[in-house]
Structures are given as C-alpha cells and as structure tokens.
Amino acid sequence: MRKNFHRTLTALALVSIAAVGLLASAGSTGAAKKPYIIWLEIGAGNPYWDAQHKAAAEAGRRLGFDFKAVSGNSSASDQAAILKQLVDQKPSVIMLNAVDPKAMGPSLAYAKQHGVPVLEIYAVNPAATDSITFDELRSGRVDAEYAATLLKERYGKATGQIAVLHGILGQPQSDLRANGFINYVKKNLPGVKIVAVQGTDWTADKASAAMQDWLVKYPSLSMVYGLSDTISVPAVNVAQRQNRLCTEQNNWTANKNCIVFVSVDGFFLNEVAKGRLFSTELYSPQWTGWKMVQVAYNMALKKKVPKVSYLKSMLVTKQNAACVLKMTNDMINKLTTFPFTAAPTLQGIASNVYHCQVLDANM
C-alpha cells in the first residue's frame, strides 16, 4: 500500500511538473509572438535621434511590440558588426539608419540568410528588405521654389547669389537634399547663381566657419540654403553678429546687404516663428519615428509594405509657423496622447487637427 501510495504521489508530481512545463512553454511562445523591433542608429547622443526613439517606443506601447534602440558607434565597420550581432538575437525586424549604406552589404546578406527582415531608413537600399526615407529631392525643390518668391520680392525678379550649407558630401540623404535645390535653381532661375556649396559634416563649428568665410568672399551674397536647422542656425548667428542677417522684422528694405536663410528639417522651428529663418521644412523627429517604426511593425506582422516608402516634409514660413509650432510642441509635451494616426501625412495632421495653413499641398 505504502509503495503504491508513493508511486501515485510520484506520478502526480511528474504530471504537475509536465503541466508547469507546458504552461511555461505556452507562456514563452506567447511572449515570442509579441513583435520585437530594434532600431540600429548611426550613433548616440543626438537629440533628434533620441526624440525619434522615444516616439517609436510610444508606438510600441500603443500597438503592442517591444522596442530597443542601439548605437552604431558612428562607425560603418562597427555598425556592420553590430547588425550581425543583432541578427543573432532573432528580432522581428531591424531598422537600420546606416552610417554608410554601401558598407552594409555583407551584414544585410547575413540578415537575409538568417530570416531577419531589415528596414533601411533615410536611404533607399535594394539590399535591405524594404526602405523608408524622405523625398529629399522634393524637400530641396520646395525650398528652392519658396526661395524664388523671396528673391522676386526682394529684387523684382529672381536674381542674386546663393550659398549652400551642405551636410556630408557623398552621403545620399545629404546629396539629394542639396541637389533638389541646386537643380531647380539651375533649370528654372537663370538669373540666380549658386556661388558656393560647402560640406559641414552636419557640425555647427564647420557651418559657422563657412559662414564667416562667405561674409568676406561674397559681399553681395543674397541667401543661404542650409540642409539642416542645426547647421543653418549657427550660420545665422554669425551673420547676425556682423549685421548681415535678414529677418522678417528687419529685411532687405532696411538692410540692403542682409542675407536670407532658408532651411530644412524644422528642428529649430521656433527660429521661423521668431523671424530669423524665413522658412524651414518640418520633418519632426517624433512623427518620423512613429511613421518609420509603424512600417517596421507591419513588416513584423508579415503585412505587405511598399519596397520603398517616401515621406514628405512640410513647408513652414511666417504664414503658418505659430500654428505648426503648437503642433510640434504637442508632439513633444503630449507624446502619449498625440494623434499620430489622425492623417497619413504631417500636412494632414496639421490641417485636420490643428487647422494650420498648408503651403506646400501642390508642391
């Protein structure tokens, strides 16, 4: 009897252990079904990148996926090695903001071989599973079209000298953004001359140095086109110290030697509202982070997404700056409730939710 009793207890214990094992297995299987998305960034410490990652994490909270951002150490070789390491973790999708897209070929092949989809961001890379980027040629062209209206208002016709504060010469994102502007000027504004195109490596110091040089070399300079607010504003500061800055409040009618600044990315949108930048084009790191990770999430769910998705920046001038600034401040301060899905574009959210004037609807 006692032996049979012990055998019964042992059998029950084994059944219990097996049941626990099954439950644990079921639990782990359930957890594995929750998508896991990794954003492999260029580097770390950039406030624009940090803002994007916060928005992506918020999307994960709302939509139901795990999210992590990883630095590529601002090194193409490091980033390529890190991508392989991340592939071995078997995430649902890896988002890649490549330091150098051309250097990522072997690592992207490794990801494909191991069945991990990669979403290239801010570039179009056929070797990636899919790509999402801004229409940089359009951004440059829109700025050039608006620049033409300012030059016509200033001189009575489209004429004058323009210098371009470039980012990284040879970087696809940077080159396209510059060429969209330059090509429009060359094709449509024969009276306007591009006198300089200066790379800055996206750094304030190099932008400031270029502006200091231009003030001496081009005394008749009419305008500067900056590929990012983060390099435009340091150059604005240099021009202002030399009494060469055009502002909305003190333009060429009061200072015939002043220089107009038009820019891209909207990171210092408040400078348009203050009148020191005549325009910028809103990219919004929060909106961008949400839109890009949303595509990655759809990939994780095995939904069909375009091989290449293009996002559109939004033109901001004195006409709509105050309204658009309210929208962007809400993205920052009310991230957990901001209506990112109210419209598919920045222009749609601005118009439908905030009733802002959209200036580039047909551009």
Buried (B, 14 or more C-beta within 10 A) or exposed (E): EEEEEEEEEEEEEEEEEEEEEEEEEEEEEEEEEEBBBBBBBBBBEBEBBBBBBBBBBBBBEEBEBBBBBBBBBBBBEBBBBBBBEBBEEEBBBBBBBBBBBEBBEEBBEBBBEEEBBBBBBBBBBEBBBBBBBBBBBBBBBBBBBBBBEBBBEBBEEBBBBBBBBBBBEEBBBBBBBBBBBBBBBBEEBEEBBBBBBBBBBBBBEBBBBBBBBBBEEBEEBBBBBBBBBBBBBBBBBBBBEEEBBBBBEEBBEEBEBBBBBBBBBBBBBBBBBBBBBBBBBBBBBBBBBBBBBBBBBBBBEEEEBEEBBBBBBBBBBBBBBEBBBEBBEBBBEEBEEBEBEEBEBBBBBBBEBBEBBBBBEEE
